[in-house]
Amino acid sequence: MRVLIVNTSERTGGAAVAARRLMEALNGHGVKAKMLVRDKETDSLTVVGLKGKWWQQWCFLWERLVIYMYQHCSRKHLFEIDIANAGTDITRLPEFKEADVIHLHWINQGMLSLSGIRKILRSGKPVVWTMHDIWPATAICHYARGCKNYGSECHNCQLLPGKGGRYDQANRIWKKKVRMLAGESITYVACSQWLCGEAKMSALLKGQKVTSIPNAIDTHLFCPADKQQARTKARLPIDKKVILFVSQRVTDQRKGMDYLIEAVKLLTENYPQMADQVEIALLGGHSEELTDQLKLPVCSLGYVNDEQTIVNIYRSADVFITPSLEDNLPNTIMEAMACGVPCVGFKVGGIPEMIDHQKNGYVAAYRDAEDLARGLHWVLCEADGKALSKAAVSKVNRCYSQQSVALKYTEVYNEAIAQKGYKL
């Protein structure tokens, strides 16, 4: 079986990381998988980059320009929505023609257009689409922010100005997606049970198969090791407890930094002695912008893309904090747990599926900074750290190992092939 995994980027972003890990898992378990990307960042022979950089840039810029106009020349939500009005026709590529299954992942920002996806569906090849957010089930948004309009028909989107009506752009894109899917079948795979439930409520996906399979992780790379050695390599203090926060862009409001700031403030007010005992490590872009806002010593690590360095940073931590306000199945939690680090996060999205409350971490009440602070203190000062660490590693090995995920996806591929009547 030959599988073509399609994603905008090879390495940048959570979806890219998950897609590449899945490719590696499949290739390690008898499935021939390749990855097709717009942004190729390595010399890997199993990853193919799209040709024609000027065309790729034009598709990206044209979509952003149209969205900018939809926003009445405002940049406020410029990168929070996608309309897929431009992209590359991949059905002509040899990698597409030789594939038995086309596996879409995050294909936005000028990678594929709606018309391009329609051509893929009309090719007759089985199509699987892994949902890293809600966009495949809505008109334009990646995170619904409590909106449930997609349960009937997207309209009057909160991310766009105006009152809808004949100029309701969200509704217009919704109808385009309806036409795109008309008479065609896709197997949708959500990375979390939470997202799976949300997707099944979408009127757009009515009649389509929707299931749930978590992302995979290489447990040979992400695994526990000596904490002091890891801290020496990561240049983190060996005589303090370390709280770790990781995000591609730490200033992203959806990642909940405001709640972390408030939780740390409450932590230092309730336990003043922790100011000399604890340090915060921030891993991600723009981390230096927040060092003065946290009431504990901060080590700003910046943006890092070397996996071994990232592993050492995880191994250095005593607790991983993820105050996301809306998230699917964060790779960062999985990575931290694989390295034996207990996690603290809000009860939202797929996070409670990963963190078992007071077993491998702490699940705080949603948007409750006081409970977030309570969770940090419980992990750092009250709980049995070794037991939490052991439980975290056990959860990852049981649920997110490459073998486990590869086997589940192989079953999905075989079912999709059988449904299409496609012959290998």
C-alpha positions as CSV (number, residue, x, y, z in Angstrom):
1,M,0.0,0.0,0.0
2,R,1.3,3.5,-1.0
3,V,0.1,6.5,1.0
4,L,0.6,10.1,0.1
5,I,0.5,12.4,3.1
6,V,-0.3,16.0,2.2
7,N,0.5,18.9,4.5
8,T,1.4,22.5,4.0
9,S,4.7,22.4,5.9
10,E,7.2,19.6,6.5
11,R,8.2,20.6,10.1
12,T,6.7,23.9,11.2
13,G,3.6,23.7,13.3
14,G,1.9,20.9,15.3
15,A,0.1,19.4,12.3
16,A,3.4,19.2,10.4
17,V,5.1,17.4,13.3
18,A,2.2,15.0,13.6
19,A,2.1,14.3,9.9
20,R,5.8,13.6,9.6
21,R,5.7,11.3,12.7
22,L,2.8,9.4,11.1
23,M,4.8,9.0,7.9
24,E,7.8,7.6,9.9
25,A,5.5,5.3,11.9
26,L,3.8,3.9,8.7
27,N,7.1,3.3,7.0
28,G,8.3,1.5,10.1
29,H,5.3,-0.8,9.9
30,G,5.0,-2.0,6.3
31,V,3.2,0.9,4.6
32,K,5.1,2.9,2.0
33,A,4.4,6.5,2.9
34,K,5.6,9.7,1.3
35,M,4.9,13.3,2.3
36,L,3.9,16.1,-0.1
37,V,4.5,19.6,1.2
38,R,4.6,23.2,0.1
39,D,7.4,24.1,2.5
40,K,10.1,21.5,2.3
41,E,12.8,22.0,5.0
42,T,15.0,19.0,5.0
43,D,16.7,16.7,2.4
44,S,14.6,13.7,3.3
45,L,13.9,11.5,0.3
46,T,10.5,10.6,1.6
47,V,9.3,14.2,1.6
48,V,8.5,15.9,-1.7
49,G,8.2,19.7,-2.1
50,L,5.9,21.4,-4.5
51,K,7.7,23.1,-7.4
52,G,7.1,26.7,-8.6
53,K,7.9,28.8,-5.5
54,W,6.5,31.9,-7.2
55,W,3.1,30.2,-7.7
56,Q,3.1,29.0,-4.1
57,Q,3.8,32.6,-2.9
58,W,1.1,34.0,-5.1
59,C,-1.5,31.5,-3.8
60,F,-0.6,32.4,-0.2
61,L,-0.6,36.2,-0.8
62,W,-3.8,36.2,-2.9
63,E,-5.7,34.3,-0.2
64,R,-4.5,36.7,2.5
65,L,-5.3,39.7,0.3
66,V,-8.9,38.5,-0.2
67,I,-9.3,37.8,3.6
68,Y,-7.8,41.2,4.3
69,M,-10.6,42.7,2.2
70,Y,-13.2,40.6,3.9
71,Q,-11.9,42.1,7.2
72,H,-12.4,45.6,5.9
73,C,-8.6,46.1,5.7
74,S,-8.0,44.9,9.2
75,R,-5.3,42.4,10.2
76,K,-7.1,41.3,13.4
77,H,-8.1,37.8,12.3
78,L,-6.0,37.6,9.2
79,F,-4.4,34.2,10.1
80,E,-7.3,32.8,12.0
81,I,-9.4,31.9,9.0
82,D,-8.8,30.3,5.6
83,I,-11.0,30.4,2.5
84,A,-8.9,28.1,0.2
85,N,-9.5,30.2,-2.9
86,A,-6.1,29.3,-4.4
87,G,-3.7,26.4,-4.4
88,T,-1.9,23.7,-6.5
89,D,-3.5,20.9,-8.5
90,I,-1.6,18.0,-7.1
91,T,-3.5,15.3,-9.1
92,R,-1.0,15.8,-12.0
93,L,2.0,14.9,-9.9
94,P,3.6,11.4,-10.2
95,E,3.5,11.0,-6.4
96,F,-0.3,11.4,-6.5
97,K,-0.7,9.1,-9.5
98,E,1.3,6.3,-7.8
99,A,-0.5,6.6,-4.4
100,D,-3.2,4.2,-3.4
101,V,-4.5,6.5,-0.6
102,I,-4.4,10.3,-0.4
103,H,-4.1,11.4,3.2
104,L,-4.8,15.1,3.7
105,H,-3.7,16.9,6.9
106,W,-3.4,20.7,7.4
107,I,-3.5,22.0,3.8
108,N,-4.2,25.7,4.3
109,Q,-2.6,29.0,3.4
110,G,-2.3,28.4,-0.3
111,M,-1.5,24.7,-0.3
112,L,-4.8,23.4,-1.7
113,S,-7.9,25.2,-2.9
114,L,-11.5,23.9,-2.6
115,S,-11.5,23.2,-6.3
116,G,-8.2,21.4,-6.0
117,I,-9.7,19.2,-3.2
118,R,-12.7,18.5,-5.5
119,K,-10.3,17.2,-8.2
120,I,-8.7,14.9,-5.7
121,L,-12.1,13.5,-4.7
122,R,-13.0,13.0,-8.4
123,S,-9.8,11.1,-9.1
124,G,-11.5,8.0,-7.6
125,K,-8.7,7.5,-5.1
126,P,-9.6,6.8,-1.4
127,V,-9.2,10.0,0.6
128,V,-8.5,10.2,4.4
129,W,-8.4,13.6,6.1
130,T,-6.9,14.1,9.5
131,M,-8.4,17.0,11.3
132,H,-5.9,19.0,13.4
133,D,-8.6,21.6,14.0
134,I,-12.2,22.2,13.1
135,W,-11.6,23.8,9.7
136,P,-12.6,20.8,7.5
137,A,-16.0,20.8,9.3
138,T,-16.7,24.6,9.2
139,A,-16.7,27.3,6.5
140,I,-13.6,29.3,7.4
141,C,-12.5,29.0,11.0
142,H,-9.9,26.8,12.6
143,Y,-11.3,27.2,16.1
144,A,-15.0,27.8,16.6
145,R,-14.7,29.8,19.9
146,G,-18.0,28.5,21.1
147,C,-19.9,29.0,17.9
148,K,-22.1,26.1,16.8
149,N,-23.5,27.4,13.5
150,Y,-21.7,24.7,11.7
151,G,-24.2,22.3,13.1
152,S,-26.7,23.6,10.5
153,E,-24.9,26.1,8.2
154,C,-22.1,28.6,8.8
155,H,-23.2,32.2,8.6
156,N,-22.6,35.6,10.1
157,C,-19.1,34.5,11.4
158,Q,-17.8,36.2,14.5
159,L,-14.4,36.5,12.9
160,L,-15.7,38.7,10.0
161,P,-17.3,42.2,10.2
162,G,-20.7,42.9,8.9
163,K,-24.2,41.4,9.4
164,G,-24.1,38.6,6.8
165,G,-27.0,38.8,4.3
166,R,-26.1,38.6,0.6
167,Y,-22.4,39.5,1.4
168,D,-22.1,36.8,4.1
169,Q,-18.7,35.5,3.0
170,A,-18.6,32.6,5.6
171,N,-21.9,31.3,4.2
172,R,-20.6,31.6,0.7
173,I,-17.5,29.5,1.5
174,W,-19.8,27.0,3.4
175,K,-21.8,26.5,0.2
176,K,-18.7,26.0,-1.8
177,K,-17.6,23.3,0.6
178,V,-21.0,21.7,0.3
179,R,-20.6,21.5,-3.5
180,M,-17.0,20.3,-3.1
181,L,-18.2,17.3,-1.1
182,A,-21.4,16.6,-3.1
183,G,-21.5,12.9,-4.1
184,E,-18.1,12.2,-2.7
185,S,-16.8,10.4,0.4
186,I,-14.0,11.2,2.8
187,T,-12.9,9.4,5.9
188,Y,-12.3,12.1,8.5
189,V,-9.9,11.3,11.4
190,A,-9.9,13.6,14.4
191,C,-6.9,13.6,16.6
192,S,-9.0,13.7,19.8
193,Q,-12.3,12.2,20.9
194,W,-13.4,15.8,21.7
195,L,-12.8,17.0,18.1
196,C,-14.4,13.9,16.8
197,G,-17.6,14.7,18.7
198,E,-17.5,18.3,17.4
199,A,-17.0,17.1,13.8
200,K,-19.9,14.7,13.9
201,M,-22.2,17.6,14.8
202,S,-21.2,19.4,11.5
203,A,-23.9,19.5,8.8
204,L,-21.1,19.7,6.3
205,L,-19.9,16.2,7.2
206,K,-23.3,14.6,7.4
207,G,-23.1,11.1,5.8
208,Q,-19.3,11.1,6.0
209,K,-17.4,8.7,8.3
210,V,-15.7,10.4,11.2
211,T,-13.4,8.6,13.6
212,S,-10.7,9.3,16.1
213,I,-7.0,8.3,16.2
214,P,-4.4,10.2,18.3
215,N,-1.1,11.5,16.9
216,A,2.0,9.3,17.2
217,I,5.2,10.0,18.9
218,D,8.7,8.3,18.7
219,T,9.1,7.0,22.3
220,H,12.7,6.1,21.5
221,L,13.5,9.7,21.1
222,F,11.1,11.3,23.6
223,C,11.8,9.3,26.7
224,P,13.0,10.0,30.3
225,A,16.7,10.5,31.0
226,D,18.9,12.0,33.8
227,K,17.5,15.3,34.7
228,Q,20.7,17.0,35.8
229,Q,22.5,16.0,32.6
230,A,19.6,17.3,30.5
231,R,19.6,20.6,32.4
232,T,23.3,21.0,31.8
233,K,22.8,20.5,28.1
234,A,19.8,22.8,28.1
235,R,21.5,25.4,30.2
236,L,18.8,25.4,32.9
237,P,19.5,25.6,36.6
238,I,20.1,22.3,38.4
239,D,19.2,23.6,41.9
240,K,15.7,24.8,41.2
241,K,12.4,23.3,40.1
242,V,11.5,24.1,36.5
243,I,8.0,25.0,35.1
244,L,8.1,24.6,31.3
245,F,5.8,26.3,28.8
246,V,6.1,25.6,25.1
247,S,4.3,27.1,22.1
248,Q,5.3,27.9,18.5
249,R,4.4,31.6,19.4
250,V,4.1,32.1,23.2
251,T,2.2,35.3,22.8
252,D,-0.7,33.5,21.0
253,Q,-3.8,34.4,23.1
254,R,-5.3,31.0,22.5
255,K,-2.4,29.4,24.3
256,G,-3.5,31.2,27.5
257,M,-0.4,33.0,28.6
258,D,-2.5,35.6,30.5
259,Y,-3.8,32.7,32.7
260,L,-0.2,31.5,33.3
261,I,0.9,35.0,34.3
262,E,-2.0,35.2,36.8
263,A,-1.5,31.7,38.1
264,V,2.2,32.4,38.7
265,K,1.3,35.6,40.5
266,L,-1.1,33.7,42.8
267,L,1.5,31.0,43.4
268,T,4.1,33.5,44.6
269,E,1.6,35.3,46.7
270,N,0.4,32.2,48.4
271,Y,3.8,30.6,48.7
272,P,6.5,33.4,48.7
273,Q,9.3,30.9,49.3
274,M,8.8,29.5,45.7
275,A,10.3,32.7,44.3
276,D,13.8,31.3,45.2
277,Q,12.9,27.7,44.5
278,V,11.3,27.7,41.0
279,E,12.2,29.0,37.6
280,I,10.0,29.2,34.4
281,A,11.4,28.1,31.1
282,L,9.7,29.5,28.0
283,L,10.3,27.7,24.7
284,G,8.9,29.3,21.6
285,G,9.0,32.5,19.5
286,H,8.6,35.9,21.2
287,S,9.3,34.4,24.6
288,E,11.5,37.3,25.5
289,E,8.5,39.6,25.4
290,L,7.0,38.0,28.5
291,T,9.9,37.6,30.9
292,D,9.0,40.8,32.8
293,Q,5.3,39.8,33.2
294,L,6.0,36.6,35.2
295,K,6.6,36.8,39.0
296,L,9.2,34.1,38.9
297,P,12.7,34.0,37.4
298,V,12.4,33.2,33.6
299,C,14.7,31.6,31.2
300,S,13.7,32.6,27.6
301,L,14.8,29.8,25.3
302,G,13.4,31.3,22.1
303,Y,12.3,29.2,19.1
304,V,14.1,25.9,18.7
305,N,13.7,23.3,15.9
306,D,16.4,20.8,16.8
307,E,14.6,17.7,18.2
308,Q,17.4,16.6,20.5
309,T,17.6,20.1,22.1
310,I,13.8,20.1,22.6
311,V,14.0,16.6,24.2
312,N,16.6,17.9,26.7
313,I,14.4,20.9,27.5
314,Y,11.5,18.6,28.3
315,R,13.6,16.3,30.4
316,S,14.8,19.3,32.4
317,A,11.3,20.2,33.5
318,D,9.5,19.2,36.8
319,V,6.1,20.2,35.4
320,F,4.7,21.2,32.0
321,I,2.1,23.9,31.9
322,T,-0.4,24.2,29.1
323,P,-3.1,26.8,29.8
324,S,-4.6,26.6,26.3
325,L,-8.1,28.0,25.9
326,E,-9.0,25.8,22.9
327,D,-6.9,22.9,21.7
328,N,-7.2,19.6,20.0
329,L,-4.6,17.0,21.1
330,P,-1.4,19.1,21.8
331,N,1.8,17.4,20.7
332,T,3.5,19.3,23.5
333,I,1.6,17.4,26.2
334,M,2.5,14.1,24.5
335,E,6.1,15.1,24.3
336,A,6.4,16.2,27.9
337,M,4.6,13.0,29.2
338,A,6.8,10.8,27.0
339,C,9.8,12.4,28.8
340,G,8.3,11.6,32.2
341,V,7.1,15.2,32.9
342,P,3.6,15.6,34.6
343,C,1.4,18.1,33.0
344,V,-1.1,20.8,34.1
345,G,-3.8,22.2,31.8
346,F,-7.4,23.4,31.6
347,K,-10.3,21.0,31.1
348,V,-10.9,21.9,27.5
349,G,-10.7,20.2,24.1
350,G,-8.7,17.0,24.0
351,I,-6.5,18.0,27.0
352,P,-8.5,15.9,29.6
353,E,-8.1,12.9,27.3
354,M,-4.3,13.2,27.8
355,I,-3.9,14.3,31.4
356,D,-5.5,11.9,33.9
357,H,-6.3,14.2,36.9
358,Q,-3.9,13.6,39.8
359,K,-2.5,10.5,38.1
360,N,-0.1,11.9,35.6
361,G,-0.8,15.6,36.1
362,Y,-3.6,18.0,37.1
363,V,-6.6,19.1,35.1
364,A,-7.7,22.6,36.2
365,A,-11.2,24.1,35.9
366,Y,-11.5,26.0,32.6
367,R,-10.2,29.6,32.7
368,D,-9.6,29.3,36.4
369,A,-6.1,30.8,37.2
370,E,-6.4,30.0,40.9
371,D,-7.0,26.3,40.1
372,L,-4.1,26.4,37.6
373,A,-1.9,27.7,40.4
374,R,-3.2,25.0,42.7
375,G,-2.3,22.4,40.1
376,L,1.2,23.7,39.8
377,H,1.7,23.6,43.5
378,W,0.2,20.1,43.8
379,V,2.6,18.7,41.2
380,L,5.7,20.5,42.5
381,C,5.2,20.2,46.2
382,E,2.5,17.7,47.2
383,A,2.3,14.8,44.8
384,D,4.6,11.8,44.4
385,G,6.7,13.0,41.5
386,K,8.1,9.6,40.6
387,A,4.7,8.1,40.5
388,L,3.4,10.9,38.3
389,S,6.3,10.5,35.9
390,K,5.9,6.8,35.7
391,A,2.2,7.2,34.9
392,A,2.9,9.8,32.3
393,V,5.3,7.5,30.4
394,S,3.0,4.6,30.7
395,K,0.1,6.6,29.2
396,V,2.1,7.6,26.2
397,N,3.5,4.1,25.5
398,R,-0.1,2.7,25.8
399,C,-1.9,5.2,23.7
400,Y,0.4,7.2,21.4
401,S,3.2,4.8,20.4
402,Q,4.1,4.7,16.7
403,Q,3.1,1.0,16.4
404,S,-0.3,1.6,18.0
405,V,-1.1,4.6,15.7
406,A,0.2,3.0,12.6
407,L,-2.0,-0.1,13.0
408,K,-5.1,2.1,13.6
409,Y,-4.4,4.1,10.4
410,T,-3.7,1.0,8.4
411,E,-7.2,-0.2,9.3
412,V,-8.7,3.1,8.2
413,Y,-6.9,3.0,4.9
414,N,-8.1,-0.6,4.2
415,E,-11.7,0.4,5.0
416,A,-11.4,3.5,2.7
417,I,-10.0,1.3,-0.1
418,A,-12.8,-1.2,0.3
419,Q,-15.5,1.5,0.4
420,K,-14.2,3.0,-2.9
421,G,-13.8,-0.4,-4.5
422,Y,-10.2,0.7,-5.3
423,K,-7.8,-2.1,-6.4
424,L,-4.2,-2.1,-5.1
